[in-house]
Amino acid sequence: MDFWGTVLVLLRRWYIVMPTFALSLAVAAGIYSTIPTTYISSAVLILTTPTTGGSLPSNPDVPNGLTNPMLNFDNGLNVSASILIAVMGTPDMAVELGAVEGGDTSYKVTNGGNNLESLATGPFLFIEGESASAQGALDIVTQVIARARRELFERQEAVKAPRATYITTYEAVPPTNPAAQRGRKLRAVAAAVGVGAVASLCAAFAAESFARTRRTRRRDDERDGAAAVPDHVDAAESGRPSAEASALNGSMPAPGPAVRR
C-alpha cells in the first residue's frame, strides 16, 4: 500500500487510531514519571612527582635540581595511574564506597581513553560519579578522590619509598557541579511513542482488513442466496406467473361461451 493509501486508511479508521495513540502517550508519560532523573559529576586527577624528582641525591650536600612537576611526566607515573584505576574499579572498593550494584549511586575511574576531548596521554584519572541526587553525585566523586589519594600514599609506603619522592595528585579538574541526565528517560519515552505509533497503524489496518472481509462475505452471501431461490418463488413473491405456470395455462383450452337451454 502506498503512502496516500495508508493516510486514507488512517483517516477512515480515526476512531481506532486516536484512542490507541492516546493510550501510548499515557504509557509514555507513566514511564517518564517512573524513571528517576540521575545526576553526574566528574573530576580529573593528575599524578605528579615532587619538584626534586623521584630519587634522593646520593650526596646530601648536592641536592637534586628542582623540576616543574607538570613537565616531569614519565612512564612510572602512567604505571602508577594504571594501578590506581585497577584498584578503584574492584567490586570490593565499590561496596566500601557505597556504590553497590543496582543502587542509586555509581562511579567509574578511567584513564580518559573514552574521552574524545583528551587527545593527550599521561597519568590521568578521570572520575565520574552518578547518583539519583545532585549531592549524592558530588559526594561519591569526592570520596573517590580521597580514597585514590589514600591508596596512592599507602602503596608507596608499602614499598618503603622515601617520603621526599612520594607521588602526589593534582586536581586538574575539581568535582564539577552535578548535571541532570534525562537521556535515559527520553529514550524510554521515544521507544514508548514509537511502539504506540506502530500499534495504531496495526490496529487501523486490522480494522480495515476485518471490514473488507465482512463486506466481501456479505456480497458473496447475497449472491449465493439469490442464485439458490427458484423461479416460481420469485414469481410468487412478485405477483407475476412463473414460466412453468404460463406454459401450463397456454396448453389448456380457453373456456367457451356458456350454452343456454
Secondary structure, DSSP 8 states (H G I E B T S, - for coil): --HHHHHHHHHHTHHHHHHHHHHHHHHHHHHHHHS--EEEEEEEEEEE--TT-SS--SSTTS------GGG---HHHHHHHHHHHHHHTSHHHHHHTT--TTSS-EEEEE-STT-TT----SSEEEEEEEESSHHHHHHHHHHHHHHHHHHHHHHHHHTT--GGG--EEEEEE-----EEE-HHHHHHHHHHHHHHHHHHHHHHHHHHHHHHHHHHHHHHHHHHHHHHS-HHHHHHHHTS--HHHHHHHHHS---------
